[in-house]
Amino acid sequence: MTDIAVAMPSSQEGPVGLPSCPNETIGHIIDHLGPHDKRSLVACSTVCRRFTYFAQKILFSKVTLIPFSIHPSSKSKAWRKFGTDCEMFLECIRPTRSHRQGGAGQEDGDHLRDFVKELWISGFPPGLGNPRVLKASQVIECFRELPQVLELLDNVESIRFPPIFLNVMINPMHFGADSDPFVSSFISFLERPILTSITFFLDLDYDPEEQLLRREMFLILFGCTSCFSNIQKLVMPGVSFVFRNNVGGSPVLNPVEIKISKNERGLLDGMTDCVLKSPALLSDWVQFGAIAMELWHLNSLVLNCETDRDVTAYGDFLRMRSRQLWSLEVLELKFSSECISEPGTELFDLSRCHSLKTLRIILDAPYFPFSINPGDNIWEEQDTFRADLVRCLKTIPFSCPLEMVTLVFNEPVLEWVRGEAGITAVYHDLDKCFVREDLSRLQMVKIIARGLKLGREDIEHTLTQTVLRGILDVEIRI
């Protein structure tokens, strides 16, 4: 097992001077070590009984389970740093014989399993050479003690596992007679009220026949379980959701936060897996399932545009769903250089975002070495983006309660204004957007730009009215 296996109670009562030290003080001291300093925590756990409790509380707060293997390498010290298999962990947390026979007091296994708040399940079986990816047919064999482990873990609030478990969940009959109890226990665990967070992670390699679309992960999870009533956070590759508490128990998901860091994911068969595409929208994820999703309570939306297709898809999503975005208060739009390759690229229409309080727009362009003089097309793209940005800001609705605007230009800016009359007019329009009389709640306009020769005064000179109003904050990064 991992190093946490040695963190067992000691028979010592404590060094001289410690009996007068309050438990709260000891716990506060050990908390400062943090969960990543396992060597120090293990050392603390051998000092005395009181140290053992606080050290184990951190050591067992997150447990990683790796697939069981009879290969000798699975017993090696090098592999144990990644986690422990279910068989070894079960021996650590199961009740002792005296406790099972009615003995008084709390046994070691009882308090150790109560410490586990976060459970990670790895998809890499131990073996020599490169990790071998777990296949669906191997899940039950490699995690045969997992049902017993899950039954004993009553305080887990977050679980992370590979999507390959969903393949077993959707069609258990293909995986032998032992699949039904395995799947039943796993589903029951996902439906526990205390479990509020689920994360799917992708392995480094895929079996083309077993890989799942993100939409399929979503549908299987909420179609095969009733965890919609308890799950508050769902993280998938490239997209995450935070849901509002489902009070009524109806099969309806009410996201309050959506983050799309990667809209398209390449698959081995050459196809792409999209979160949003035009004209298909996020509602397609639930329209054929037993679950519904409403966006009336969506408070925060983060969109990462890597291509012009993303800009089009996200723009369509905002326009078509604008009637449901009354509660949207935080909007972050991130653009790569690929999104501004064509002049006149339309950004988003914010005219229906009447509750918007925080707006962040990030131009995440490539980092060109300053020793190289970029071509004129780079400057032209940057100027085009600024013109598109002004058109976007002009759509902010009247009397919007906007409080903060952040503009991040992660581009190599040698000169903020290069003398062209057209771009000078753009900055003038940008300045007017920030000092509109109806935006009386606007408290800060923060501009972050990169440049060796760029100074605060260069930006302040183009936004004079914003400076006079006292709401401009400029940060220059090298």
C-alpha positions as CSV (number, residue, x, y, z in Angstrom):
1,M,0.0,0.0,0.0
2,T,1.1,3.7,-0.1
3,D,3.0,5.3,2.7
4,I,-0.3,6.1,4.5
5,A,-0.4,2.5,5.6
6,V,2.1,3.0,8.3
7,A,0.1,5.9,9.9
8,M,-1.4,3.7,12.5
9,P,-2.0,4.7,16.2
10,S,0.9,4.6,18.5
11,S,0.9,3.4,22.1
12,Q,2.9,6.4,23.3
13,E,1.0,9.0,25.3
14,G,3.2,11.8,24.1
15,P,6.5,13.6,24.6
16,V,7.2,15.7,27.7
17,G,5.2,18.9,27.6
18,L,2.6,17.8,25.1
19,P,-0.1,16.8,27.6
20,S,-0.7,20.4,28.3
21,C,-1.0,21.3,24.6
22,P,-4.6,21.5,23.5
23,N,-5.7,19.2,20.7
24,E,-6.9,22.2,18.6
25,T,-3.3,23.6,18.6
26,I,-1.8,20.2,17.6
27,G,-4.4,19.9,14.8
28,H,-3.6,23.5,13.6
29,I,0.1,22.8,13.5
30,I,-0.3,19.6,11.5
31,D,-2.8,21.2,9.1
32,H,0.0,23.5,8.0
33,L,1.9,20.6,6.5
34,G,-0.8,20.2,3.8
35,P,-1.9,17.0,2.1
36,H,1.1,16.7,-0.3
37,D,3.8,16.5,2.4
38,K,3.1,12.8,3.1
39,R,6.5,12.0,4.4
40,S,6.2,14.6,7.2
41,L,2.6,13.5,7.9
42,V,3.7,9.9,8.3
43,A,6.4,11.0,10.6
44,C,3.9,13.0,12.7
45,S,1.6,10.0,12.9
46,T,4.2,8.0,14.8
47,V,4.8,10.7,17.5
48,C,1.9,9.9,19.8
49,R,-1.8,9.0,19.7
50,R,-3.0,12.6,19.4
51,F,-0.6,13.3,16.5
52,T,-1.7,10.1,14.8
53,Y,-5.3,11.2,14.6
54,F,-4.6,14.6,13.0
55,A,-2.0,13.2,10.6
56,Q,-4.2,10.4,9.5
57,K,-7.1,12.8,9.0
58,I,-5.1,14.5,6.3
59,L,-3.5,11.4,4.9
60,F,-6.8,9.6,4.3
61,S,-8.8,12.7,3.2
62,K,-8.1,11.7,-0.4
63,V,-7.5,8.1,-1.5
64,T,-6.5,6.8,-4.9
65,L,-7.4,3.3,-5.8
66,I,-5.5,1.6,-8.6
67,P,-6.6,-1.6,-10.5
68,F,-5.6,-4.8,-8.8
69,S,-2.9,-6.8,-10.6
70,I,-1.1,-10.0,-9.8
71,H,1.9,-8.7,-11.7
72,P,4.9,-8.4,-9.3
73,S,5.4,-4.7,-10.3
74,S,2.1,-3.9,-8.6
75,K,3.8,-4.7,-5.3
76,S,6.9,-2.5,-6.0
77,K,7.6,0.6,-4.0
78,A,7.8,2.7,-7.2
79,W,4.2,1.9,-8.2
80,R,2.7,2.2,-4.7
81,K,3.2,6.0,-4.8
82,F,0.3,6.2,-7.3
83,G,-2.2,4.6,-4.9
84,T,-3.4,1.3,-3.5
85,D,-5.6,-1.5,-4.8
86,C,-9.0,-2.2,-3.3
87,E,-7.9,-5.4,-1.6
88,M,-5.2,-3.6,0.4
89,F,-7.3,-0.6,1.2
90,L,-10.2,-2.8,2.3
91,E,-7.9,-4.5,4.9
92,C,-7.1,-1.1,6.2
93,I,-10.6,0.3,6.7
94,R,-12.7,-2.8,7.5
95,P,-13.9,-3.2,11.1
96,T,-11.6,-5.4,13.3
97,R,-12.8,-8.7,14.7
98,S,-13.3,-7.3,18.3
99,H,-15.5,-4.6,16.9
100,R,-17.6,-6.9,14.7
101,Q,-18.2,-9.1,17.8
102,G,-19.6,-6.2,19.8
103,G,-16.4,-4.7,21.3
104,A,-16.7,-1.2,22.7
105,G,-15.0,1.8,21.3
106,Q,-14.1,2.9,17.8
107,E,-11.6,0.7,16.0
108,D,-8.9,1.8,13.6
109,G,-10.8,0.9,10.4
110,D,-13.8,2.9,11.6
111,H,-12.1,6.2,12.0
112,L,-9.8,5.8,9.0
113,R,-12.7,5.3,6.6
114,D,-14.5,8.3,8.1
115,F,-11.6,10.5,7.1
116,V,-12.1,9.7,3.4
117,K,-13.7,12.7,1.7
118,E,-12.4,12.3,-1.8
119,L,-12.0,9.1,-3.8
120,W,-10.0,8.8,-7.0
121,I,-10.2,5.6,-9.1
122,S,-7.3,5.2,-11.6
123,G,-7.7,3.6,-15.0
124,F,-4.1,2.4,-15.3
125,P,-3.3,-1.2,-14.2
126,P,0.2,-1.6,-12.8
127,G,2.7,-3.2,-15.1
128,L,6.2,-2.9,-16.6
129,G,6.8,-0.2,-19.2
130,N,4.1,2.2,-20.2
131,P,0.8,2.0,-18.4
132,R,-1.8,-0.2,-20.0
133,V,-5.2,1.3,-20.2
134,L,-8.0,-0.4,-18.4
135,K,-10.6,-2.0,-20.7
136,A,-14.3,-2.4,-19.8
137,S,-13.9,-6.1,-19.6
138,Q,-11.2,-5.7,-16.9
139,V,-13.1,-3.3,-14.6
140,I,-14.9,-5.9,-12.5
141,E,-11.8,-8.2,-12.2
142,C,-9.4,-5.4,-11.3
143,F,-11.8,-3.8,-8.8
144,R,-13.5,-6.8,-7.4
145,E,-13.4,-5.5,-3.8
146,L,-14.7,-2.1,-4.8
147,P,-18.3,-2.8,-3.8
148,Q,-17.2,-3.7,-0.2
149,V,-15.0,-0.5,-0.1
150,L,-17.8,1.7,-1.3
151,E,-20.2,0.2,1.3
152,L,-17.8,1.2,4.1
153,L,-17.1,4.8,2.9
154,D,-19.9,6.9,4.3
155,N,-18.4,10.3,4.1
156,V,-17.1,10.6,0.5
157,E,-18.2,13.9,-1.0
158,S,-16.2,13.7,-4.3
159,I,-15.4,10.9,-6.7
160,R,-13.2,10.8,-9.8
161,F,-13.1,7.8,-12.1
162,P,-12.5,7.0,-15.8
163,P,-15.6,6.9,-18.2
164,I,-14.9,3.2,-18.8
165,F,-17.0,2.6,-15.7
166,L,-19.9,4.0,-17.6
167,N,-19.5,1.4,-20.3
168,V,-20.0,-1.3,-17.7
169,M,-22.9,0.6,-16.2
170,I,-24.9,0.9,-19.4
171,N,-24.6,-2.7,-20.4
172,P,-23.6,-4.9,-17.4
173,M,-24.9,-8.2,-19.0
174,H,-21.8,-8.2,-21.3
175,F,-19.4,-8.5,-18.4
176,G,-20.4,-11.7,-16.7
177,A,-22.5,-12.7,-13.7
178,D,-20.6,-10.6,-11.2
179,S,-21.5,-7.4,-13.1
180,D,-24.9,-6.9,-11.6
181,P,-23.9,-6.5,-7.9
182,F,-20.9,-4.5,-9.0
183,V,-23.0,-2.0,-11.0
184,S,-25.7,-1.9,-8.4
185,S,-23.3,-1.0,-5.6
186,F,-21.6,1.6,-7.8
187,I,-24.9,3.3,-8.7
188,S,-26.0,3.3,-5.1
189,F,-22.8,5.0,-4.2
190,L,-23.3,7.7,-6.8
191,E,-26.8,8.3,-5.5
192,R,-25.8,9.0,-1.9
193,P,-27.0,12.4,-0.7
194,I,-23.5,13.2,0.7
195,L,-21.8,12.8,-2.7
196,T,-21.9,16.1,-4.4
197,S,-19.1,16.0,-7.0
198,I,-18.3,13.7,-9.9
199,T,-15.3,14.0,-12.2
200,F,-14.6,12.0,-15.4
201,F,-11.0,11.9,-16.6
202,L,-9.7,10.6,-19.9
203,D,-6.9,8.0,-20.0
204,L,-3.8,8.8,-22.1
205,D,-4.8,6.0,-24.6
206,Y,-8.2,4.9,-25.9
207,D,-9.8,1.8,-27.2
208,P,-11.7,3.1,-30.2
209,E,-14.6,0.8,-29.6
210,E,-15.0,1.9,-26.0
211,Q,-14.4,5.7,-26.0
212,L,-17.5,7.8,-25.2
213,L,-18.6,11.2,-26.3
214,R,-19.0,13.7,-23.6
215,R,-22.7,13.8,-24.4
216,E,-22.9,10.1,-23.9
217,M,-21.2,10.3,-20.5
218,F,-23.8,12.9,-19.5
219,L,-26.7,10.8,-20.7
220,I,-25.5,7.5,-19.2
221,L,-24.8,9.1,-15.8
222,F,-28.1,10.8,-15.4
223,G,-30.1,8.1,-17.3
224,C,-28.8,5.1,-15.3
225,T,-28.8,6.8,-11.9
226,S,-30.9,9.3,-9.9
227,C,-27.8,11.3,-8.8
228,F,-29.4,14.4,-10.3
229,S,-30.9,15.0,-6.9
230,N,-27.5,15.1,-5.1
231,I,-24.8,16.1,-7.6
232,Q,-23.8,19.7,-7.5
233,K,-20.7,19.6,-9.6
234,L,-19.9,17.6,-12.7
235,V,-16.5,17.8,-14.4
236,M,-15.8,16.2,-17.8
237,P,-12.9,16.7,-20.2
238,G,-13.2,20.3,-21.5
239,V,-16.5,21.1,-19.8
240,S,-17.8,21.5,-16.2
241,F,-21.1,22.2,-14.6
242,V,-22.1,23.5,-11.1
243,F,-25.8,22.7,-10.4
244,R,-28.3,24.2,-8.1
245,N,-29.7,22.0,-5.3
246,N,-32.6,20.0,-6.6
247,V,-35.1,20.6,-3.9
248,G,-38.2,19.1,-5.5
249,G,-36.7,15.8,-6.6
250,S,-37.8,16.2,-10.2
251,P,-35.4,15.1,-12.9
252,V,-34.4,18.6,-13.8
253,L,-30.8,20.0,-13.8
254,N,-30.4,23.7,-13.0
255,P,-26.8,24.7,-13.8
256,V,-25.6,27.9,-12.1
257,E,-22.2,27.7,-13.7
258,I,-21.0,26.3,-17.0
259,K,-17.3,26.3,-18.1
260,I,-16.3,25.1,-21.6
261,S,-12.6,25.1,-21.8
262,K,-12.5,22.9,-25.0
263,N,-15.5,22.8,-27.3
264,E,-14.2,20.2,-29.6
265,R,-12.3,17.0,-28.8
266,G,-10.7,15.0,-31.5
267,L,-11.6,11.3,-31.6
268,L,-9.5,8.4,-32.9
269,D,-12.0,7.8,-35.8
270,G,-11.3,11.4,-37.1
271,M,-14.6,12.7,-35.8
272,T,-15.0,15.5,-33.2
273,D,-17.0,15.6,-30.0
274,C,-18.6,19.0,-29.5
275,V,-20.2,20.6,-26.5
276,L,-21.8,23.3,-28.5
277,K,-22.2,23.5,-32.3
278,S,-24.4,25.4,-34.6
279,P,-27.3,24.8,-34.8
280,A,-27.3,22.0,-32.2
281,L,-27.1,23.4,-28.7
282,L,-26.5,22.1,-25.1
283,S,-30.1,21.1,-24.9
284,D,-29.4,18.2,-27.2
285,W,-27.6,16.5,-24.4
286,V,-30.8,15.9,-22.6
287,Q,-33.6,16.0,-25.2
288,F,-33.6,12.2,-25.7
289,G,-32.9,11.3,-22.1
290,A,-34.9,11.0,-18.9
291,I,-33.4,14.3,-17.6
292,A,-34.2,17.9,-18.4
293,M,-32.0,21.0,-18.1
294,E,-33.0,24.6,-17.5
295,L,-30.8,27.6,-17.8
296,W,-33.0,30.1,-15.9
297,H,-30.6,30.1,-12.9
298,L,-27.3,30.2,-14.9
299,N,-25.2,32.7,-13.0
300,S,-21.7,32.2,-14.5
301,L,-20.6,31.2,-18.0
302,V,-17.1,30.7,-19.2
303,L,-16.5,30.1,-22.9
304,N,-13.1,29.3,-24.6
305,C,-13.1,30.0,-28.3
306,E,-10.3,28.3,-30.1
307,T,-11.7,28.5,-33.7
308,D,-14.1,30.7,-35.7
309,R,-16.6,27.8,-35.5
310,D,-16.5,28.1,-31.7
311,V,-17.3,31.9,-32.0
312,T,-20.3,31.1,-34.3
313,A,-21.6,28.3,-32.1
314,Y,-21.2,30.2,-28.8
315,G,-22.8,33.3,-30.4
316,D,-25.8,31.3,-31.6
317,F,-26.1,29.8,-28.1
318,L,-26.2,33.2,-26.4
319,R,-28.6,34.6,-28.9
320,M,-31.0,31.7,-28.9
321,R,-30.8,31.2,-25.2
322,S,-30.8,34.9,-24.3
323,R,-34.3,34.8,-23.0
324,Q,-33.1,32.3,-20.4
325,L,-30.0,34.3,-19.4
326,W,-31.8,36.8,-17.1
327,S,-29.7,35.5,-14.1
328,L,-26.3,35.6,-15.8
329,E,-24.0,37.7,-13.7
330,V,-20.5,36.5,-14.7
331,L,-19.4,36.1,-18.4
332,E,-15.9,35.2,-19.5
333,L,-15.0,35.0,-23.2
334,K,-11.6,33.7,-24.2
335,F,-10.4,34.0,-27.8
336,S,-7.3,32.4,-29.4
337,S,-5.6,34.1,-32.4
338,E,-7.4,31.7,-34.7
339,C,-10.7,33.4,-33.9
340,I,-9.6,36.8,-35.4
341,S,-8.0,35.5,-38.6
342,E,-10.8,37.0,-40.7
343,P,-11.7,40.7,-40.4
344,G,-15.2,41.4,-39.1
345,T,-15.6,38.3,-37.0
346,E,-18.7,38.8,-35.0
347,L,-18.4,38.4,-31.3
348,F,-21.4,38.0,-29.0
349,D,-24.6,39.9,-28.6
350,L,-25.0,40.8,-24.9
351,S,-28.3,42.7,-25.3
352,R,-30.3,40.2,-23.2
353,C,-27.8,39.9,-20.4
354,H,-29.6,42.3,-18.1
355,S,-28.1,41.0,-14.9
356,L,-24.5,41.0,-16.0
357,K,-22.1,42.3,-13.2
358,T,-18.7,40.9,-14.3
359,L,-17.4,40.7,-17.9
360,R,-14.0,39.2,-18.7
361,I,-12.7,39.2,-22.3
362,I,-9.3,37.5,-22.9
363,L,-7.3,37.6,-26.2
364,D,-5.1,34.6,-25.8
365,A,-2.8,35.1,-28.7
366,P,0.5,33.2,-29.3
367,Y,3.6,34.5,-27.5
368,F,5.9,35.8,-30.3
369,P,9.5,36.5,-29.3
370,F,10.1,40.2,-29.1
371,S,13.3,39.8,-31.0
372,I,11.2,38.9,-34.1
373,N,9.3,41.7,-35.8
374,P,5.8,40.2,-36.5
375,G,4.3,40.9,-39.9
376,D,1.8,43.5,-40.6
377,N,-1.0,40.9,-40.6
378,I,-0.5,40.5,-36.9
379,W,-1.1,44.1,-36.2
380,E,-4.1,44.0,-38.5
381,E,-5.6,41.1,-36.6
382,Q,-5.1,42.9,-33.3
383,D,-6.7,46.0,-34.6
384,T,-9.6,44.0,-36.0
385,F,-10.2,42.3,-32.7
386,R,-10.4,45.7,-30.9
387,A,-13.0,46.9,-33.4
388,D,-15.0,43.7,-32.9
389,L,-14.6,44.1,-29.1
390,V,-16.2,47.6,-29.3
391,R,-19.2,46.2,-31.2
392,C,-19.6,43.6,-28.5
393,L,-19.5,46.2,-25.7
394,K,-22.0,48.4,-27.4
395,T,-24.6,45.6,-27.1
396,I,-24.5,45.8,-23.3
397,P,-28.1,46.5,-22.3
398,F,-29.3,49.8,-20.9
399,S,-28.9,50.2,-17.1
400,C,-27.0,46.9,-16.9
401,P,-25.7,46.5,-13.3
402,L,-22.2,45.9,-14.6
403,E,-19.6,46.4,-11.9
404,M,-16.3,45.2,-13.4
405,V,-14.8,44.8,-16.9
406,T,-11.5,43.0,-17.4
407,L,-9.8,43.0,-20.8
408,V,-6.7,40.8,-21.1
409,F,-4.5,41.1,-24.2
410,N,-2.0,38.2,-24.0
411,E,-0.5,39.4,-27.3
412,P,2.9,40.9,-28.1
413,V,2.1,44.6,-28.1
414,L,5.0,46.7,-29.1
415,E,2.8,49.8,-29.5
416,W,-0.7,50.3,-28.1
417,V,-1.7,52.8,-30.8
418,R,0.3,52.8,-34.1
419,G,-1.0,56.1,-35.5
420,E,-3.8,54.8,-37.7
421,A,-6.8,57.0,-37.7
422,G,-9.2,54.1,-37.8
423,I,-7.8,52.3,-34.7
424,T,-7.7,55.7,-32.8
425,A,-11.4,56.0,-33.4
426,V,-11.9,52.5,-32.0
427,Y,-10.2,53.4,-28.8
428,H,-12.4,56.5,-28.6
429,D,-15.5,54.3,-28.9
430,L,-14.1,51.9,-26.4
431,D,-13.6,54.8,-24.0
432,K,-17.2,55.9,-24.5
433,C,-18.5,52.4,-23.7
434,F,-16.9,52.6,-20.2
435,V,-18.4,56.0,-19.3
436,R,-22.0,55.5,-20.3
437,E,-24.3,57.3,-17.9
438,D,-26.5,54.3,-17.5
439,L,-23.5,52.1,-16.3
440,S,-23.4,54.0,-13.0
441,R,-22.4,50.8,-11.1
442,L,-19.2,50.2,-13.1
443,Q,-16.4,50.4,-10.5
444,M,-13.4,49.1,-12.4
445,V,-12.1,48.6,-15.9
446,K,-9.0,46.5,-15.7
447,I,-6.8,46.2,-18.7
448,I,-3.9,43.7,-18.7
449,A,-1.5,43.9,-21.7
450,R,1.9,42.6,-22.6
451,G,4.8,44.6,-24.0
452,L,8.4,45.5,-23.5
453,K,8.0,49.2,-24.5
454,L,4.4,49.5,-23.4
455,G,3.6,51.7,-20.5
456,R,0.6,52.6,-18.4
457,E,0.5,56.1,-19.9
458,D,0.1,54.6,-23.4
459,I,-3.1,53.0,-22.5
460,E,-4.4,55.8,-20.3
461,H,-3.8,58.3,-23.1
462,T,-6.4,56.5,-25.3
463,L,-9.0,56.1,-22.5
464,T,-9.0,59.6,-21.0
465,Q,-12.6,59.7,-19.9
466,T,-12.3,56.4,-18.2
467,V,-9.2,57.7,-16.4
468,L,-11.1,60.9,-15.3
469,R,-13.9,58.8,-13.9
470,G,-11.3,57.0,-11.7
471,I,-12.2,53.4,-12.7
472,L,-9.2,52.5,-14.9
473,D,-6.6,50.0,-13.6
474,V,-3.8,49.1,-16.0
475,E,-1.3,46.2,-15.5
476,I,1.6,45.7,-17.9
477,R,3.2,42.3,-18.1
478,I,6.6,41.6,-19.7
